[in-house]
Amino acid sequence: MKAIKIISYVLMTSLLISLFILPSYADTGEGGASQPTEGSFDTFAEVYFNNLGENFGNNKRGSCNYVAAAMLLSFYDTYWNDDIIPEYYESNTYLSGSDTLNFETTNSPGIFYEPDEIANVVDPNNLESNSLSETGLRRLSQYIDIYSRYYFHFNLLKIGKDEYNAFNYSDGVHPLGISSEIRDQVLDDYLFGLTKIDEVTGQEVSVFSREQIEFETCGYNNEGDAATLAFIRQKVSQGIPVIVSGGPTDLNVGKNGHAFIAYSCDETNIYCHLGWTSNSINKPLSETNYRTDLRATCLNIQNLEHKCSDNYIRISTANSEMVKYCACTFGGHPLHEHTISRSYDNNEHTDTCTVCGYSETAAHTFNYVSASDEEHFCGCDDCEFSYNEAHNMQRTFNSTQHIDTCVNCGHIVTALHDVSTRNTSKGHEKTCSQCDYYSLTSHNYVLSINGRTCKICGYVDDFNMRDEFLEPPLLE
């Protein structure tokens, strides 16, 4: 059996999920699961599992450990990182008509639910019994191989069957039943077996590392049910869902154990999703028959970055426009108030929530203030990033001086032209050695029979009066 990195209950580091006022519940009547009243949720886990009515694995033939594991992963895929479950396994939530979505009453997205004829198997040799014959068991095993490509629950079943021989051909009722230890190994194999192609190297690499995802457990080392219950309560009060495995409390009620999700608590109860499609949500643990030999497993993902899932989709009835939502920004719902830590580089700043890992990046918006004739101060209006740099000067000039103006801060530096003069046939040409200033004034000639001379600069032109005039002008 492969070793999983376990953090003990005593030494564990709690994943900090925001803590809020605990929920209130309204009774829906005899036989119905209690439902949260609108506006009553305090953590994402409460919202998700209280509304997870159908998008999870079909819990048949003892597969509860796999169903619970898939529910835990679909929660984190929806709320934390969309790379946890591939898109082809996901069942999104689609709504139409309303311009807005009520986050607290919308059916939760998750994974595709297997039809009964696949999950429960029709046994042609044993139609009247709940127990599968050898033929029925072989058919179920084949279904797992075939449908693992389409159903995430079956994908986990295939890992258990292939890697740990976790298919009991001698049990026609619960052939898929496994221990919590094997379930955690299947979770480990799945999470750290996911690969992707590195965009830089082109090599196949792991999607997640053990520094990003860690297992936290209690009850596996004889800690006792009281310690395990305390562990579960601590975690769910922080918004961290926990897989709970429990043995039968009353053998007259049932002899089988069960695995399920605990996701919230109040002063007296821990509330669970039992993994079935009816009468399964918001069940107090104290009212179940699975309260002995308790074991608990959860994930610590505080080092895993957030990646939006966009699994909530609204389709407008007006124009059929499809709008996708991730839970992290769902209608500005105040279920989680981000605790922001800001980092920055030379180009942009990033706000990252220290609780959930959600981040937003924006380019700096600079404000420039002149510091001297040589440089200005650059500071971002939205963060603490700043530096000094040389002015970005743009030069203009007039007849007496050139003017340098910084295009960023507006600082102006002026200086008189550094003029040099050239006397040419065009006239008196003046240029500045520091800018593009240019001036031209005409010579003031004095004519003679042999040419002309400028009275100002003395420039002599070889102008020949006889070639230019039929009658000579008056001479001085």
BELQUI-V438994 format. One line per field, one symbol per residue. ss: DSSP state (H for helix, E for strand, C for the rest). phi: phi as a letter, one per 40 degrees, with the letter a starting at -180 (. if undefined). Layout:
# BELQUI-V438994
ss=???
phi=???
This chain:
# BELQUI-V438994
ss=CCCCCEECCCCCCCCCCCCCCCCCEECCCCCCCCEECCCCCCCHHHHHHHCCCCCCCCCCCCCHHHHHHHHHHHHHHHHCECCCCCHHHEECEEEECCCCCCCCCCCCCEECCCCHHHHHHCCCCCCCCCCCCHHHHHHHHHHHHHHCCCCHHHHHHHHHHHHHCCCCCCCCCCCCCCCHHHHHHHHHHHHHHCEEECCCCCCEEECCCCCCCEEEEECCCCCCHHHHHHHHHHHHHCCCCEEEEEEECCCCCCCCCEEEEEEEECCCCEEEECCCCCCCCCEEHHHCCEEEEEEEEEEECCCCCCECCCCEEEECCCCCCEEEECHHHHHHCCCCCCCEEEEECCCEEEEEECCCCCEEEEECCEEEEECCCCEEEEEECCCCCEEEEECCEEEEECCCEEEEEECCCCCEEEEECCEEEEEECCEEEEEECCCCCEEEECCCEEEECCEEEECCCCCEECCCHHHHCCCCCCCC
phi=.ccbcbbcccccbcccbcbbcccbbbcchcgcccbcccgccbbcccccccbccacacccbfgcdccccccccccccccbbacccbddcccbccbbbgccbbcdcbcdccabccccdccccgccccaccbccccdcccccccccccccccbbcdcccdccccccbfcacccbccbcccbccccdcccdcdcccccbacccccgccbccbbcccbbcbbahcbgcgccccccccccccccgbcbcbbbcccbcccabbcababcaaabcbbbbbbcgbcbfbcgccdcbcbbbbfcbbbabbbcccccbccfcbbbbcccbgcbbbbcdcbcfgcccbccbcbbbabcbabbcbcccbgcbbbaccbcbbbcbacbabcbbccbaccaabacdccbbbabcbabbbbcccbgcbbbaccccbbbbbccicbbbbcbacdabbbccbcbcbcbiabcccbgcbbcdbcccbbcbcccbc
